[in-house]
């Protein structure tokens, strides 16, 4: 039998495989692969847990956002109601003020009319008295004056009794 290079390559291959088997390289590779697979599985589980937590937080924030929007809408609605109430109240107060001022102005106008009428009457009476004095002075002589005086005294006596 002749030992050529192919034989020695074959023997070297067998020795190499025996050495690998003796040193338990496949077991070490399997352990390494198993450890890596377990590490990847743990990372996937952690990623899944983090994703679920993120979805939970997202749902919670969306709920809080909806609650905040609802609260903002209720605040806006309350502000609109209050503004309309204040507007109505201001309008009512303005109308009442205008009514009061109108009534007060009408009362002042009536008072001014009454004062003017009284002033005209007083002036007319004064004018009538002055005219009567002039007429009486022009027509009156001593006998007429004595007769008027006597008549006035008798009238006063009858009224006092």
Buried (B, 14 or more C-beta within 10 A) or exposed (E): EEEEEEEEEEEEEEEEEEEEEEEEEEEEEEEEEEEEEEEEEEEEEEEEEEEEEEEEEEEEEEEEEEEEEEEEEEEEEEEEEEEEEEEEEEEEEEEEEEEEEEEEEEEEEEEEEEEEEEEEEEEEEEEEEEEEEEEEEEEBEEEEEEEEEEEEEEEEEEEEE
